[in-house]
Each structure stands twice: as C-alpha cells, then as structure tokens.
C-alpha cells in the first residue's frame, strides 16, 4: 500500500503507471477474503457483510471485478 501511494504521488498525471502496484494490493486483498472464507467454512463471496469488511481493502466485489478486468 505504501509503494502504491508513493507511485500515485509521483505519477499524479499518469496513474496507469501504478497498475502493477494496484494489482499486487488487490491480489493481496483477494487472498485475505479467500482466507477468511476458508477459515469461516464458507464459500468465497458468501457470509455476512460484516465478515467481508476490511479497513485496508476495497469491498470484495470491487476487488474481484477489478482483477477480472486487469488480468
């Protein structure tokens, strides 16, 4: 997250230069949501909204949608 913030600050007018940092962050968030689902014994994407909240990550649906559109 710090590397992403530094990149965005340095590339204010070209944020696409930071896509690699953003992808790593979203992959990390995706793993977080997957690990939570496995530890709770639920399928990925199911469970209560409260279980799927992270203060460091966007909502799970946003993460999954972004990763689908940025293979």
mmCIF file as Biopython writes it, N, C-alpha, C and O atoms, coordinates in Angstrom:
data_model
#
loop_
_atom_site.group_PDB
_atom_site.id
_atom_site.type_symbol
_atom_site.label_atom_id
_atom_site.label_alt_id
_atom_site.label_comp_id
_atom_site.label_asym_id
_atom_site.label_entity_id
_atom_site.label_seq_id
_atom_site.pdbx_PDB_ins_code
_atom_site.Cartn_x
_atom_site.Cartn_y
_atom_site.Cartn_z
_atom_site.occupancy
_atom_site.B_iso_or_equiv
_atom_site.auth_seq_id
_atom_site.auth_asym_id
_atom_site.pdbx_PDB_model_num
ATOM 1   N N  . UNK A ? 1  ? 0.825   -1.193  0.000   1.0 0.0 1  A 1 
ATOM 2   C CA . UNK A ? 1  ? 0.000   0.000   0.000   1.0 0.0 1  A 1 
ATOM 3   C C  . UNK A ? 1  ? 0.869   1.257   0.000   1.0 0.0 1  A 1 
ATOM 4   O O  . UNK A ? 1  ? 0.534   2.252   -0.643  1.0 0.0 1  A 1 
ATOM 5   N N  . UNK A ? 2  ? 1.988   1.205   0.725   1.0 0.0 2  A 1 
ATOM 6   C CA . UNK A ? 2  ? 2.880   2.369   0.758   1.0 0.0 2  A 1 
ATOM 7   C C  . UNK A ? 2  ? 3.519   2.602   -0.605  1.0 0.0 2  A 1 
ATOM 8   O O  . UNK A ? 2  ? 3.650   3.744   -1.045  1.0 0.0 2  A 1 
ATOM 9   N N  . UNK A ? 3  ? 3.916   1.528   -1.269  1.0 0.0 3  A 1 
ATOM 10  C CA . UNK A ? 3  ? 4.521   1.652   -2.597  1.0 0.0 3  A 1 
ATOM 11  C C  . UNK A ? 3  ? 3.508   2.220   -3.585  1.0 0.0 3  A 1 
ATOM 12  O O  . UNK A ? 3  ? 3.861   3.025   -4.447  1.0 0.0 3  A 1 
ATOM 13  N N  . UNK A ? 4  ? 2.260   1.805   -3.462  1.0 0.0 4  A 1 
ATOM 14  C CA . UNK A ? 4  ? 1.205   2.331   -4.326  1.0 0.0 4  A 1 
ATOM 15  C C  . UNK A ? 4  ? 1.017   3.819   -4.081  1.0 0.0 4  A 1 
ATOM 16  O O  . UNK A ? 4  ? 0.926   4.592   -5.035  1.0 0.0 4  A 1 
ATOM 17  N N  . UNK A ? 5  ? 0.957   4.226   -2.845  1.0 0.0 5  A 1 
ATOM 18  C CA . UNK A ? 5  ? 0.781   5.644   -2.519  1.0 0.0 5  A 1 
ATOM 19  C C  . UNK A ? 5  ? 1.944   6.476   -3.048  1.0 0.0 5  A 1 
ATOM 20  O O  . UNK A ? 5  ? 1.731   7.558   -3.593  1.0 0.0 5  A 1 
ATOM 21  N N  . UNK A ? 6  ? 3.153   5.991   -2.895  1.0 0.0 6  A 1 
ATOM 22  C CA . UNK A ? 6  ? 4.334   6.689   -3.406  1.0 0.0 6  A 1 
ATOM 23  C C  . UNK A ? 6  ? 4.262   6.817   -4.919  1.0 0.0 6  A 1 
ATOM 24  O O  . UNK A ? 6  ? 4.545   7.878   -5.474  1.0 0.0 6  A 1 
ATOM 25  N N  . UNK A ? 7  ? 3.879   5.726   -5.587  1.0 0.0 7  A 1 
ATOM 26  C CA . UNK A ? 7  ? 3.772   5.741   -7.046  1.0 0.0 7  A 1 
ATOM 27  C C  . UNK A ? 7  ? 2.710   6.734   -7.506  1.0 0.0 7  A 1 
ATOM 28  O O  . UNK A ? 7  ? 2.940   7.509   -8.433  1.0 0.0 7  A 1 
ATOM 29  N N  . UNK A ? 8  ? 1.571   6.711   -6.871  1.0 0.0 8  A 1 
ATOM 30  C CA . UNK A ? 8  ? 0.490   7.638   -7.256  1.0 0.0 8  A 1 
ATOM 31  C C  . UNK A ? 8  ? 0.920   9.083   -7.038  1.0 0.0 8  A 1 
ATOM 32  O O  . UNK A ? 8  ? 0.615   9.951   -7.855  1.0 0.0 8  A 1 
ATOM 33  N N  . UNK A ? 9  ? 1.617   9.342   -5.953  1.0 0.0 9  A 1 
ATOM 34  C CA . UNK A ? 9  ? 2.095   10.701  -5.689  1.0 0.0 9  A 1 
ATOM 35  C C  . UNK A ? 9  ? 3.096   11.149  -6.757  1.0 0.0 9  A 1 
ATOM 36  O O  . UNK A ? 9  ? 3.099   12.307  -7.175  1.0 0.0 9  A 1 
ATOM 37  N N  . UNK A ? 10 ? 3.934   10.224  -7.184  1.0 0.0 10 A 1 
ATOM 38  C CA . UNK A ? 10 ? 4.955   10.556  -8.178  1.0 0.0 10 A 1 
ATOM 39  C C  . UNK A ? 10 ? 4.396   10.629  -9.600  1.0 0.0 10 A 1 
ATOM 40  O O  . UNK A ? 10 ? 5.005   11.244  -10.475 1.0 0.0 10 A 1 
ATOM 41  N N  . UNK A ? 11 ? 3.246   10.007  -9.830  1.0 0.0 11 A 1 
ATOM 42  C CA . UNK A ? 11 ? 2.663   9.936   -11.173 1.0 0.0 11 A 1 
ATOM 43  C C  . UNK A ? 11 ? 1.239   10.476  -11.184 1.0 0.0 11 A 1 
ATOM 44  O O  . UNK A ? 11 ? 0.325   9.837   -11.704 1.0 0.0 11 A 1 
ATOM 45  N N  . UNK A ? 12 ? 1.065   11.641  -10.613 1.0 0.0 12 A 1 
ATOM 46  C CA . UNK A ? 12 ? -0.260  12.238  -10.484 1.0 0.0 12 A 1 
ATOM 47  C C  . UNK A ? 12 ? -1.017  12.267  -11.810 1.0 0.0 12 A 1 
ATOM 48  O O  . UNK A ? 12 ? -2.219  12.002  -11.844 1.0 0.0 12 A 1 
ATOM 49  N N  . UNK A ? 13 ? -0.332  12.582  -12.881 1.0 0.0 13 A 1 
ATOM 50  C CA . UNK A ? 13 ? -0.993  12.739  -14.175 1.0 0.0 13 A 1 
ATOM 51  C C  . UNK A ? 13 ? -0.936  11.471  -15.021 1.0 0.0 13 A 1 
ATOM 52  O O  . UNK A ? 13 ? -1.417  11.465  -16.154 1.0 0.0 13 A 1 
ATOM 53  N N  . UNK A ? 14 ? -0.360  10.407  -14.493 1.0 0.0 14 A 1 
ATOM 54  C CA . UNK A ? 14 ? -0.270  9.127   -15.203 1.0 0.0 14 A 1 
ATOM 55  C C  . UNK A ? 14 ? -0.484  7.969   -14.232 1.0 0.0 14 A 1 
ATOM 56  O O  . UNK A ? 14 ? 0.418   7.150   -14.056 1.0 0.0 14 A 1 
ATOM 57  N N  . UNK A ? 15 ? -1.658  7.878   -13.593 1.0 0.0 15 A 1 
ATOM 58  C CA . UNK A ? 15 ? -1.878  6.844   -12.583 1.0 0.0 15 A 1 
ATOM 59  C C  . UNK A ? 15 ? -1.781  5.425   -13.140 1.0 0.0 15 A 1 
ATOM 60  O O  . UNK A ? 15 ? -1.547  4.481   -12.385 1.0 0.0 15 A 1 
ATOM 61  N N  . UNK A ? 16 ? -1.959  5.264   -14.462 1.0 0.0 16 A 1 
ATOM 62  C CA . UNK A ? 16 ? -1.842  3.928   -15.049 1.0 0.0 16 A 1 
ATOM 63  C C  . UNK A ? 16 ? -0.447  3.341   -14.867 1.0 0.0 16 A 1 
ATOM 64  O O  . UNK A ? 16 ? -0.272  2.126   -14.969 1.0 0.0 16 A 1 
ATOM 65  N N  . UNK A ? 17 ? 0.546   4.184   -14.599 1.0 0.0 17 A 1 
ATOM 66  C CA . UNK A ? 17 ? 1.901   3.703   -14.335 1.0 0.0 17 A 1 
ATOM 67  C C  . UNK A ? 17 ? 1.974   2.930   -13.016 1.0 0.0 17 A 1 
ATOM 68  O O  . UNK A ? 17 ? 2.970   2.260   -12.745 1.0 0.0 17 A 1 
ATOM 69  N N  . UNK A ? 18 ? 0.940   3.020   -12.209 1.0 0.0 18 A 1 
ATOM 70  C CA . UNK A ? 18 ? 0.923   2.368   -10.899 1.0 0.0 18 A 1 
ATOM 71  C C  . UNK A ? 18 ? 0.074   1.099   -10.890 1.0 0.0 18 A 1 
ATOM 72  O O  . UNK A ? 18 ? -0.167  0.521   -9.830  1.0 0.0 18 A 1 
ATOM 73  N N  . UNK A ? 19 ? -0.378  0.663   -12.062 1.0 0.0 19 A 1 
ATOM 74  C CA . UNK A ? 19 ? -1.251  -0.510  -12.124 1.0 0.0 19 A 1 
ATOM 75  C C  . UNK A ? 19 ? -0.614  -1.761  -11.517 1.0 0.0 19 A 1 
ATOM 76  O O  . UNK A ? 19 ? -1.317  -2.576  -10.919 1.0 0.0 19 A 1 
ATOM 77  N N  . UNK A ? 20 ? 0.691   -1.927  -11.658 1.0 0.0 20 A 1 
ATOM 78  C CA . UNK A ? 20 ? 1.351   -3.113  -11.091 1.0 0.0 20 A 1 
ATOM 79  C C  . UNK A ? 20 ? 1.243   -3.108  -9.565  1.0 0.0 20 A 1 
ATOM 80  O O  . UNK A ? 20 ? 1.020   -4.151  -8.951  1.0 0.0 20 A 1 
ATOM 81  N N  . UNK A ? 21 ? 1.403   -1.932  -8.959  1.0 0.0 21 A 1 
ATOM 82  C CA . UNK A ? 21 ? 1.269   -1.816  -7.504  1.0 0.0 21 A 1 
ATOM 83  C C  . UNK A ? 21 ? -0.176  -2.071  -7.074  1.0 0.0 21 A 1 
ATOM 84  O O  . UNK A ? 21 ? -0.430  -2.753  -6.082  1.0 0.0 21 A 1 
ATOM 85  N N  . UNK A ? 22 ? -1.102  -1.520  -7.827  1.0 0.0 22 A 1 
ATOM 86  C CA . UNK A ? 22 ? -2.522  -1.695  -7.524  1.0 0.0 22 A 1 
ATOM 87  C C  . UNK A ? 22 ? -2.919  -3.164  -7.660  1.0 0.0 22 A 1 
ATOM 88  O O  . UNK A ? 22 ? -3.675  -3.685  -6.841  1.0 0.0 22 A 1 
ATOM 89  N N  . UNK A ? 23 ? -2.409  -3.826  -8.694  1.0 0.0 23 A 1 
ATOM 90  C CA . UNK A ? 23 ? -2.730  -5.236  -8.886  1.0 0.0 23 A 1 
ATOM 91  C C  . UNK A ? 23 ? -2.212  -6.068  -7.717  1.0 0.0 23 A 1 
ATOM 92  O O  . UNK A ? 23 ? -2.917  -6.960  -7.244  1.0 0.0 23 A 1 
ATOM 93  N N  . UNK A ? 24 ? -1.005  -5.800  -7.243  1.0 0.0 24 A 1 
ATOM 94  C CA . UNK A ? 24 ? -0.467  -6.543  -6.097  1.0 0.0 24 A 1 
ATOM 95  C C  . UNK A ? 24 ? -1.323  -6.318  -4.851  1.0 0.0 24 A 1 
ATOM 96  O O  . UNK A ? 24 ? -1.576  -7.254  -4.093  1.0 0.0 24 A 1 
ATOM 97  N N  . UNK A ? 25 ? -1.769  -5.082  -4.639  1.0 0.0 25 A 1 
ATOM 98  C CA . UNK A ? 25 ? -2.629  -4.793  -3.489  1.0 0.0 25 A 1 
ATOM 99  C C  . UNK A ? 25 ? -3.943  -5.558  -3.610  1.0 0.0 25 A 1 
ATOM 100 O O  . UNK A ? 25 ? -4.388  -6.171  -2.640  1.0 0.0 25 A 1 
ATOM 101 N N  . UNK A ? 26 ? -4.566  -5.533  -4.774  1.0 0.0 26 A 1 
ATOM 102 C CA . UNK A ? 26 ? -5.838  -6.219  -4.964  1.0 0.0 26 A 1 
ATOM 103 C C  . UNK A ? 26 ? -5.676  -7.731  -4.866  1.0 0.0 26 A 1 
ATOM 104 O O  . UNK A ? 26 ? -6.576  -8.407  -4.369  1.0 0.0 26 A 1 
ATOM 105 N N  . UNK A ? 27 ? -4.554  -8.279  -5.327  1.0 0.0 27 A 1 
ATOM 106 C CA . UNK A ? 27 ? -4.309  -9.709  -5.169  1.0 0.0 27 A 1 
ATOM 107 C C  . UNK A ? 27 ? -4.190  -10.066 -3.690  1.0 0.0 27 A 1 
ATOM 108 O O  . UNK A ? 27 ? -4.690  -11.100 -3.248  1.0 0.0 27 A 1 
ATOM 109 N N  . UNK A ? 28 ? -3.536  -9.218  -2.950  1.0 0.0 28 A 1 
ATOM 110 C CA . UNK A ? 28 ? -3.410  -9.425  -1.508  1.0 0.0 28 A 1 
ATOM 111 C C  . UNK A ? 28 ? -4.793  -9.379  -0.852  1.0 0.0 28 A 1 
ATOM 112 O O  . UNK A ? 28 ? -5.112  -10.221 -0.012  1.0 0.0 28 A 1 
ATOM 113 N N  . UNK A ? 29 ? -5.598  -8.414  -1.227  1.0 0.0 29 A 1 
ATOM 114 C CA . UNK A ? 29 ? -6.948  -8.298  -0.673  1.0 0.0 29 A 1 
ATOM 115 C C  . UNK A ? 29 ? -7.791  -9.514  -1.043  1.0 0.0 29 A 1 
ATOM 116 O O  . UNK A ? 29 ? -8.549  -10.024 -0.219  1.0 0.0 29 A 1 
ATOM 117 N N  . UNK A ? 30 ? -7.656  -9.970  -2.274  1.0 0.0 30 A 1 
ATOM 118 C CA . UNK A ? 30 ? -8.396  -11.148 -2.714  1.0 0.0 30 A 1 
ATOM 119 C C  . UNK A ? 30 ? -8.020  -12.355 -1.867  1.0 0.0 30 A 1 
ATOM 120 O O  . UNK A ? 30 ? -8.887  -13.130 -1.463  1.0 0.0 30 A 1 
ATOM 121 N N  . UNK A ? 31 ? -6.735  -12.515 -1.600  1.0 0.0 31 A 1 
ATOM 122 C CA . UNK A ? 31 ? -6.270  -13.623 -0.757  1.0 0.0 31 A 1 
ATOM 123 C C  . UNK A ? 31 ? -6.821  -13.482 0.661   1.0 0.0 31 A 1 
ATOM 124 O O  . UNK A ? 31 ? -7.218  -14.474 1.274   1.0 0.0 31 A 1 
ATOM 125 N N  . UNK A ? 32 ? -6.846  -12.267 1.179   1.0 0.0 32 A 1 
ATOM 126 C CA . UNK A ? 32 ? -7.416  -12.031 2.500   1.0 0.0 32 A 1 
ATOM 127 C C  . UNK A ? 32 ? -8.863  -12.509 2.561   1.0 0.0 32 A 1 
ATOM 128 O O  . UNK A ? 32 ? -9.251  -13.222 3.486   1.0 0.0 32 A 1 
ATOM 129 N N  . UNK A ? 33 ? -9.661  -12.110 1.564   1.0 0.0 33 A 1 
ATOM 130 C CA . UNK A ? 33 ? -11.066 -12.511 1.547   1.0 0.0 33 A 1 
ATOM 131 C C  . UNK A ? 33 ? -11.202 -14.029 1.384   1.0 0.0 33 A 1 
ATOM 132 O O  . UNK A ? 33 ? -12.065 -14.646 2.008   1.0 0.0 33 A 1 
ATOM 133 N N  . UNK A ? 34 ? -10.353 -14.627 0.548   1.0 0.0 34 A 1 
ATOM 134 C CA . UNK A ? 34 ? -10.389 -16.073 0.350   1.0 0.0 34 A 1 
ATOM 135 C C  . UNK A ? 34 ? -10.023 -16.800 1.640   1.0 0.0 34 A 1 
ATOM 136 O O  . UNK A ? 34 ? -10.696 -17.759 2.019   1.0 0.0 34 A 1 
ATOM 137 N N  . UNK A ? 35 ? -8.971  -16.359 2.316   1.0 0.0 35 A 1 
ATOM 138 C CA . UNK A ? 35 ? -8.555  -16.990 3.574   1.0 0.0 35 A 1 
ATOM 139 C C  . UNK A ? 35 ? -9.636  -16.860 4.640   1.0 0.0 35 A 1 
ATOM 140 O O  . UNK A ? 35 ? -9.866  -17.793 5.409   1.0 0.0 35 A 1 
ATOM 141 N N  . UNK A ? 36 ? -10.293 -15.717 4.690   1.0 0.0 36 A 1 
ATOM 142 C CA . UNK A ? 36 ? -11.384 -15.537 5.658   1.0 0.0 36 A 1 
ATOM 143 C C  . UNK A ? 36 ? -12.518 -16.508 5.395   1.0 0.0 36 A 1 
ATOM 144 O O  . UNK A ? 36 ? -13.066 -17.108 6.319   1.0 0.0 36 A 1 
ATOM 145 N N  . UNK A ? 37 ? -12.868 -16.660 4.111   1.0 0.0 37 A 1 
ATOM 146 C CA . UNK A ? 37 ? -13.957 -17.569 3.753   1.0 0.0 37 A 1 
ATOM 147 C C  . UNK A ? 37 ? -13.593 -19.003 4.131   1.0 0.0 37 A 1 
ATOM 148 O O  . UNK A ? 37 ? -14.427 -19.744 4.650   1.0 0.0 37 A 1 
ATOM 149 N N  . UNK A ? 38 ? -12.346 -19.389 3.868   1.0 0.0 38 A 1 
ATOM 150 C CA . UNK A ? 38 ? -11.915 -20.746 4.200   1.0 0.0 38 A 1 
ATOM 151 C C  . UNK A ? 38 ? -11.905 -20.969 5.712   1.0 0.0 38 A 1 
ATOM 152 O O  . UNK A ? 38 ? -12.309 -22.032 6.183   1.0 0.0 38 A 1 
ATOM 153 N N  . UNK A ? 39 ? -11.451 -19.988 6.464   1.0 0.0 39 A 1 
ATOM 154 C CA . UNK A ? 39 ? -11.399 -20.154 7.918   1.0 0.0 39 A 1 
ATOM 155 C C  . UNK A ? 39 ? -12.799 -20.145 8.534   1.0 0.0 39 A 1 
ATOM 156 O O  . UNK A ? 39 ? -13.017 -20.716 9.602   1.0 0.0 39 A 1 
ATOM 157 N N  . UNK A ? 40 ? -13.744 -19.495 7.855   1.0 0.0 40 A 1 
ATOM 158 C CA . UNK A ? 40 ? -15.119 -19.470 8.355   1.0 0.0 40 A 1 
ATOM 159 C C  . UNK A ? 40 ? -15.932 -20.638 7.821   1.0 0.0 40 A 1 
ATOM 160 O O  . UNK A ? 40 ? -17.088 -20.822 8.204   1.0 0.0 40 A 1 
ATOM 161 N N  . UNK A ? 41 ? -15.324 -21.435 6.929   1.0 0.0 41 A 1 
ATOM 162 C CA . UNK A ? 41 ? -16.036 -22.569 6.359   1.0 0.0 41 A 1 
ATOM 163 C C  . UNK A ? 41 ? -17.127 -22.176 5.401   1.0 0.0 41 A 1 
ATOM 164 O O  . UNK A ? 41 ? -18.113 -22.896 5.244   1.0 0.0 41 A 1 
ATOM 165 N N  . UNK A ? 42 ? -16.960 -21.028 4.749   1.0 0.0 42 A 1 
ATOM 166 C CA . UNK A ? 42 ? -17.955 -20.573 3.785   1.0 0.0 42 A 1 
ATOM 167 C C  . UNK A ? 42 ? -17.319 -20.500 2.408   1.0 0.0 42 A 1 
ATOM 168 O O  . UNK A ? 42 ? -16.097 -20.543 2.265   1.0 0.0 42 A 1 
ATOM 169 N N  . UNK A ? 43 ? -18.174 -20.389 1.401   1.0 0.0 43 A 1 
ATOM 170 C CA . UNK A ? 43 ? -17.665 -20.224 0.048   1.0 0.0 43 A 1 
ATOM 171 C C  . UNK A ? 43 ? -17.192 -18.800 -0.135  1.0 0.0 43 A 1 
ATOM 172 O O  . UNK A ? 43 ? -17.629 -17.886 0.564   1.0 0.0 43 A 1 
ATOM 173 N N  . UNK A ? 44 ? -16.297 -18.627 -1.080  1.0 0.0 44 A 1 
ATOM 174 C CA . UNK A ? 44 ? -15.797 -17.291 -1.399  1.0 0.0 44 A 1 
ATOM 175 C C  . UNK A ? 44 ? -16.969 -16.425 -1.822  1.0 0.0 44 A 1 
ATOM 176 O O  . UNK A ? 44 ? -17.776 -16.814 -2.668  1.0 0.0 44 A 1 
ATOM 177 N N  . UNK A ? 45 ? -17.052 -15.248 -1.225  1.0 0.0 45 A 1 
ATOM 178 C CA . UNK A ? 45 ? -18.110 -14.323 -1.585  1.0 0.0 45 A 1 
ATOM 179 C C  . UNK A ? 45 ? -19.376 -14.476 -0.768  1.0 0.0 45 A 1 
ATOM 180 O O  . UNK A ? 45 ? -20.288 -13.656 -0.883  1.0 0.0 45 A 1 
ATOM 181 N N  . UNK A ? 46 ? -19.450 -15.514 0.057   1.0 0.0 46 A 1 
ATOM 182 C CA . UNK A ? 46 ? -20.634 -15.656 0.898   1.0 0.0 46 A 1 
ATOM 183 C C  . UNK A ? 46 ? -20.294 -15.238 2.315   1.0 0.0 46 A 1 
ATOM 184 O O  . UNK A ? 46 ? -19.169 -14.819 2.587   1.0 0.0 46 A 1 
ATOM 185 N N  . UNK A ? 47 ? -21.227 -15.345 3.193   1.0 0.0 47 A 1 
ATOM 186 C CA . UNK A ? 47 ? -21.003 -14.901 4.563   1.0 0.0 47 A 1 
ATOM 187 C C  . UNK A ? 47 ? -21.621 -13.535 4.759   1.0 0.0 47 A 1 
ATOM 188 O O  . UNK A ? 47 ? -22.102 -12.915 3.811   1.0 0.0 47 A 1 
ATOM 189 N N  . UNK A ? 48 ? -21.605 -13.078 5.974   1.0 0.0 48 A 1 
ATOM 190 C CA . UNK A ? 48 ? -22.225 -11.790 6.260   1.0 0.0 48 A 1 
ATOM 191 C C  . UNK A ? 48 ? -21.368 -10.652 5.735   1.0 0.0 48 A 1 
ATOM 192 O O  . UNK A ? 48 ? -20.163 -10.808 5.540   1.0 0.0 48 A 1 
ATOM 193 N N  . UNK A ? 49 ? -21.993 -9.515  5.509   1.0 0.0 49 A 1 
ATOM 194 C CA . UNK A ? 49 ? -21.255 -8.339  5.064   1.0 0.0 49 A 1 
ATOM 195 C C  . UNK A ? 49 ? -20.198 -7.948  6.077   1.0 0.0 49 A 1 
ATOM 196 O O  . UNK A ? 49 ? -19.123 -7.482  5.701   1.0 0.0 49 A 1 
ATOM 197 N N  . UNK A ? 50 ? -20.486 -8.131  7.351   1.0 0.0 50 A 1 
ATOM 198 C CA . UNK A ? 50 ? -19.542 -7.761  8.407   1.0 0.0 50 A 1 
ATOM 199 C C  . UNK A ? 50 ? -18.261 -8.583  8.308   1.0 0.0 50 A 1 
ATOM 200 O O  . UNK A ? 50 ? -17.171 -8.066  8.554   1.0 0.0 50 A 1 
ATOM 201 N N  . UNK A ? 51 ? -18.386 -9.868  7.947   1.0 0.0 51 A 1 
ATOM 202 C CA . UNK A ? 51 ? -17.211 -10.733 7.820   1.0 0.0 51 A 1 
ATOM 203 C C  . UNK A ? 51 ? -16.346 -10.332 6.634   1.0 0.0 51 A 1 
ATOM 204 O O  . UNK A ? 51 ? -15.144 -10.597 6.632   1.0 0.0 51 A 1 
ATOM 205 N N  . UNK A ? 52 ? -16.935 -9.699  5.631   1.0 0.0 52 A 1 
ATOM 206 C CA . UNK A ? 52 ? -16.225 -9.377  4.403   1.0 0.0 52 A 1 
ATOM 207 C C  . UNK A ? 52 ? -15.765 -7.933  4.335   1.0 0.0 52 A 1 
ATOM 208 O O  . UNK A ? 52 ? -15.560 -7.399  3.245   1.0 0.0 52 A 1 
ATOM 209 N N  . UNK A ? 53 ? -15.602 -7.297  5.479   1.0 0.0 53 A 1 
ATOM 210 C CA . UNK A ? 53 ? -15.146 -5.910  5.517   1.0 0.0 53 A 1 
ATOM 211 C C  . UNK A ? 53 ? -13.687 -5.865  5.935   1.0 0.0 53 A 1 
ATOM 212 O O  . UNK A ? 53 ? -13.264 -6.583  6.842   1.0 0.0 53 A 1 
ATOM 213 N N  . UNK A ? 54 ? -12.931 -5.023  5.272   1.0 0.0 54 A 1 
ATOM 214 C CA . UNK A ? 54 ? -11.535 -4.794  5.624   1.0 0.0 54 A 1 
ATOM 215 C C  . UNK A ? 54 ? -11.293 -3.303  5.570   1.0 0.0 54 A 1 
ATOM 216 O O  . UNK A ? 54 ? -11.713 -2.638  4.622   1.0 0.0 54 A 1 
ATOM 217 N N  . UNK A ? 55 ? -10.626 -2.772  6.567   1.0 0.0 55 A 1 
ATOM 218 C CA . UNK A ? 55 ? -10.328 -1.337  6.551   1.0 0.0 55 A 1 
ATOM 219 C C  . UNK A ? 55 ? -9.201  -1.018  5.587   1.0 0.0 55 A 1 
ATOM 220 O O  . UNK A ? 55 ? -9.022  0.143   5.219   1.0 0.0 55 A 1 
ATOM 221 N N  . UNK A ? 56 ? -8.434  -2.022  5.168   1.0 0.0 56 A 1 
ATOM 222 C CA . UNK A ? 56 ? -7.301  -1.793  4.271   1.0 0.0 56 A 1 
ATOM 223 C C  . UNK A ? 56 ? -7.628  -2.115  2.818   1.0 0.0 56 A 1 
ATOM 224 O O  . UNK A ? 56 ? -6.866  -1.749  1.922   1.0 0.0 56 A 1 
ATOM 225 N N  . UNK A ? 57 ? -8.736  -2.787  2.571   1.0 0.0 57 A 1 
ATOM 226 C CA . UNK A ? 57 ? -9.072  -3.239  1.218   1.0 0.0 57 A 1 
ATOM 227 C C  . UNK A ? 57 ? -10.425 -2.696  0.779   1.0 0.0 57 A 1 
ATOM 228 O O  . UNK A ? 57 ? -11.309 -2.450  1.600   1.0 0.0 57 A 1 
ATOM 229 N N  . UNK A ? 58 ? -10.569 -2.511  -0.539  1.0 0.0 58 A 1 
ATOM 230 C CA . UNK A ? 58 ? -11.906 -2.196  -1.049  1.0 0.0 58 A 1 
ATOM 231 C C  . UNK A ? 58 ? -12.835 -3.381  -0.806  1.0 0.0 58 A 1 
ATOM 232 O O  . UNK A ? 58 ? -12.380 -4.464  -0.437  1.0 0.0 58 A 1 
ATOM 233 N N  . UNK A ? 59 ? -14.112 -3.182  -1.008  1.0 0.0 59 A 1 
ATOM 234 C CA . UNK A ? 59 ? -15.075 -4.268  -0.841  1.0 0.0 59 A 1 
ATOM 235 C C  . UNK A ? 59 ? -14.688 -5.431  -1.745  1.0 0.0 59 A 1 
ATOM 236 O O  . UNK A ? 59 ? -14.117 -5.232  -2.817  1.0 0.0 59 A 1 
ATOM 237 N N  . UNK A ? 60 ? -15.000 -6.633  -1.309  1.0 0.0 60 A 1 
ATOM 238 C CA . UNK A ? 60 ? -14.608 -7.834  -2.032  1.0 0.0 60 A 1 
ATOM 239 C C  . UNK A ? 60 ? -15.094 -7.815  -3.485  1.0 0.0 60 A 1 
ATOM 240 O O  . UNK A ? 60 ? -14.338 -8.189  -4.381  1.0 0.0 60 A 1 
ATOM 241 N N  . UNK A ? 61 ? -16.309 -7.398  -3.733  1.0 0.0 61 A 1 
ATOM 242 C CA . UNK A ? 61 ? -16.836 -7.367  -5.098  1.0 0.0 61 A 1 
ATOM 243 C C  . UNK A ? 61 ? -16.039 -6.413  -5.980  1.0 0.0 61 A 1 
ATOM 244 O O  . UNK A ? 61 ? -15.831 -6.687  -7.162  1.0 0.0 61 A 1 
ATOM 245 N N  . UNK A ? 62 ? -15.596 -5.309  -5.421  1.0 0.0 62 A 1 
ATOM 246 C CA . UNK A ? 62 ? -14.800 -4.339  -6.170  1.0 0.0 62 A 1 
ATOM 247 C C  . UNK A ? 62 ? -13.450 -4.950  -6.530  1.0 0.0 62 A 1 
ATOM 248 O O  . UNK A ? 62 ? -12.974 -4.808  -7.656  1.0 0.0 62 A 1 
ATOM 249 N N  . UNK A ? 63 ? -12.838 -5.633  -5.563  1.0 0.0 63 A 1 
ATOM 250 C CA . UNK A ? 63 ? -11.543 -6.280  -5.793  1.0 0.0 63 A 1 
ATOM 251 C C  . UNK A ? 63 ? -11.671 -7.317  -6.908  1.0 0.0 63 A 1 
ATOM 252 O O  . UNK A ? 63 ? -10.871 -7.329  -7.844  1.0 0.0 63 A 1 
ATOM 253 N N  . UNK A ? 64 ? -12.676 -8.181  -6.807  1.0 0.0 64 A 1 
ATOM 254 C CA . UNK A ? 64 ? -12.852 -9.230  -7.810  1.0 0.0 64 A 1 
ATOM 255 C C  . UNK A ? 64 ? -13.147 -8.658  -9.180  1.0 0.0 64 A 1 
ATOM 256 O O  . UNK A ? 64 ? -12.629 -9.162  -10.177 1.0 0.0 64 A 1 
ATOM 257 N N  . UNK A ? 65 ? -13.962 -7.622  -9.259  1.0 0.0 65 A 1 
ATOM 258 C CA . UNK A ? 65 ? -14.286 -7.001  -10.551 1.0 0.0 65 A 1 
ATOM 259 C C  . UNK A ? 65 ? -13.027 -6.378  -11.163 1.0 0.0 65 A 1 
ATOM 260 O O  . UNK A ? 65 ? -12.786 -6.523  -12.361 1.0 0.0 65 A 1 
ATOM 261 N N  . UNK A ? 66 ? -12.223 -5.685  -10.347 1.0 0.0 66 A 1 
ATOM 262 C CA . UNK A ? 66 ? -11.007 -5.054  -10.859 1.0 0.0 66 A 1 
ATOM 263 C C  . UNK A ? 66 ? -10.035 -6.118  -11.378 1.0 0.0 66 A 1 
ATOM 264 O O  . UNK A ? 66 ? -9.462  -5.966  -12.457 1.0 0.0 66 A 1 
ATOM 265 N N  . UNK A ? 67 ? -9.853  -7.187  -10.612 1.0 0.0 67 A 1 
ATOM 266 C CA . UNK A ? 67 ? -8.922  -8.246  -11.040 1.0 0.0 67 A 1 
ATOM 267 C C  . UNK A ? 67 ? -9.393  -8.930  -12.325 1.0 0.0 67 A 1 
ATOM 268 O O  . UNK A ? 67 ? -8.573  -9.314  -13.158 1.0 0.0 67 A 1 
ATOM 269 N N  . UNK A ? 68 ? -10.695 -9.082  -12.485 1.0 0.0 68 A 1 
ATOM 270 C CA . UNK A ? 68 ? -11.219 -9.668  -13.740 1.0 0.0 68 A 1 
ATOM 271 C C  . UNK A ? 68 ? -10.916 -8.780  -14.941 1.0 0.0 68 A 1 
ATOM 272 O O  . UNK A ? 68 ? -10.617 -9.275  -16.028 1.0 0.0 68 A 1 
ATOM 273 N N  . UNK A ? 69 ? -10.994 -7.482  -14.742 1.0 0.0 69 A 1 
ATOM 274 C CA . UNK A ? 69 ? -10.789 -6.574  -15.871 1.0 0.0 69 A 1 
ATOM 275 C C  . UNK A ? 69 ? -9.322  -6.201  -16.080 1.0 0.0 69 A 1 
ATOM 276 O O  . UNK A ? 69 ? -8.993  -5.487  -17.028 1.0 0.0 69 A 1 
ATOM 277 N N  . UNK A ? 70 ? -8.434  -6.683  -15.197 1.0 0.0 70 A 1 
ATOM 278 C CA . UNK A ? 70 ? -6.991  -6.420  -15.312 1.0 0.0 70 A 1 
ATOM 279 C C  . UNK A ? 70 ? -6.207  -7.731  -15.141 1.0 0.0 70 A 1 
ATOM 280 O O  . UNK A ? 70 ? -5.492  -7.916  -14.156 1.0 0.0 70 A 1 
ATOM 281 N N  . UNK A ? 71 ? -6.358  -8.653  -16.138 1.0 0.0 71 A 1 
ATOM 282 C CA . UNK A ? 71 ? -5.699  -9.975  -15.999 1.0 0.0 71 A 1 
ATOM 283 C C  . UNK A ? 71 ? -4.178  -9.915  -16.012 1.0 0.0 71 A 1 
ATOM 284 O O  . UNK A ? 71 ? -3.518  -10.949 -15.904 1.0 0.0 71 A 1 
#
